[in-house]
Amino acid sequence: MSVRDGVRQVWRRPRFRRLTLIKLLSQSGDGLIQVGVASHTLLSPERQPDAWAIAGVLAVTMLPFSVLGPFVSVVIDRLDRRRTILTADAARTALSLLLAALVLFHARGPHHGQGGIGPLLVVALVVMSLERFQIATLMAGLPRTVEPDEYLAANSVLPLIGPLGVMVGAAVAAGIRLSVGRLASATTADALIFALAAVAFAASVTLCLSFARRSLGPDQAVAHRVGQTLRDLGAALGHLAGRRPAALAVVTVTAMRLVFGFVSVGVILIYRNHLHAAAQVDTAVGDLALWVLATGAGFVLASAVNPFLVRRLGLRATVVAVLAAAAVNQALPGSVFTRPALVVAGCLLGLWAQCLKINADTLVQAHVDDAFKGRVLVIYDFAFNTPLVLAGLLAALVLPADGASKAAFLSCAGVYLLLSLGFAWRSETIGRGNFTKGTESVTGRPSDRPDRPADQSPPDQPESPSQPDS
């Protein structure tokens, strides 16, 4: 079966199509929220950020869920995942409207221009935490929408939808900021951005209602006591450690995200403080938005490039190759601080980073049992996002105020190369045959473990009518 046929095959699954549309709507809202928060906290005319400010925003918005997420992840394996998605996006609808109100209140209140962004960051923290919880729930429900041999094909489409949604949301938000911000005010533009995010989340809720109860798993609700949480997490960690291909994938993604985050913080500083004067806020926003769109385009392109590479090279060799390519890309043009070079480097970095993520997702989906998927995927989320906070702190310690340090950026290229060599060595010791599971519909090669998980039902059986949650 060709790569195109494999993708077409999963796209014919009705449940899978609905799941991707929910993710598209939800992540469009996420893109709006992210640009709205960055616009109001980092890119206002009265604020010229440094690396410490960026690290602070990353810490406030990512660390709390990263710490608490594993403890609440048992919900994904205990409660109806459909209901969990509904609740998360309904809450984000209300919170996005609250963000719009807070922006307007702050603009008209007595502390305007003197900070006062604390309440907004707290609400944004909750919204972004729910985003990550919802993404983990969607990923845990993915195996209920496709066949086990279609995981690579499905993970080539679903990660495409996420960045595409974020790009759409970010582009709309940037357009609002640059247009409405000039016609009315930056505050009005930010409030409108948050209101549109609420509309996207509400649409996701509406679509999720079309799923039957428990169609995304788990099969039965299991009573859960608080005292079981640590035991459940320990069991999930032990399960992941015993699935060595999945564990290696999580460790590799963690390391790459640390480098990716460091480079991203450096690029923000370069655009804001190196390439533009303090008063050139709109120009900095426009140029930075172009870099974000280029990086997002790389994410999207990965959904076409990665299956092609895996079909030719196999998943294991593809991971080694994309890490080596990321090293070359980071050295040149990634360490050249001009607008064209940064845009090209951003696109290629997005491409290689997303190729790695697709393959890591495939390994986790293929090797982790359904009973553990929710907890393992939230642990994976912790490993995926916490490095961004550490990267912000490292950038604050290492980078100059304008972010332009060739030595630091070239060092990042060296780390990518070490990751490539490390993955090649470790995957060889695990055994090459362990990295084919879940790729069969794309590669046409048999898996060493072709069996279907015992608790997974065929994805395309007729669903029972959707019932309202009690």
GIHU-V857151 format. One line per field, one symbol per residue. ss: DSSP state (a for helix, b for strand, c for the rest). psi: psi as a letter, one per 40 degrees, with the letter a starting at -180 (. if undefined). Layout:
# GIHU-V857151
ss = ???
psi = ???
This chain:
# GIHU-V857151
ss = ccaaaaaaaaaccaaaaaaaaaaaaaaaaaaaaaaaaaaaacccccccccaaaaaaaaaaaaaaaaaaaaaacaaaaaccaaaaaaaaaaaaaaaaaaaaaaaaaaaacccccccccaaaaaaaaaaaaaaaaaaaaaaaaacccccaaaaaaaaaaaaaaaaaaaaaaaaaaaaaaaaaaaaccaaaaaaaaaaaaaaaaaaaaaaacccccccccccccccccaaaaaaaaaaaaaaaaacaaaaaaaaaaaaaaaaaaaaaaaaaaaaaaaccccccaaaaaaaaaaaaaaaaaaaaaaaaaaaaaaaaacaaaaaaaaaaaaaaaaacccccccaaaaaaaaaaaaaaaaaaaaaaaaaaaaaccaaaaaaaaaaaaaaaaaaaaaaaaaaaaacccccccaaaaaaaaaaaaaaaaaaaaaaaaacaaaaccccaaaaccccccccccccccccccccccccccc
psi = hiddddddddeehdddddddddddddddddddddddddddddfidehhiaddddddddddeddddddddddeddddedihdddddddddddddddddddddddddddeieehefbfedddddddddddddddddddddddedeeeiideeddddedddddddddddddddddddddddcddddcidddddddddddddddddddddddeeiiheeeiidiihhhideedddddddddddddegdddddddddddddddddddddddddddddedeiidefdddddddddddddddddddddddddddddddddidddddddddddddddddheeehgiddddddddddddddddddddddddddddehideeddddddddddddddddddddddddddiideeghdddddddddddddddddddddddddhdeeeeheededdehiiegeihidehiheeihiiihiii.
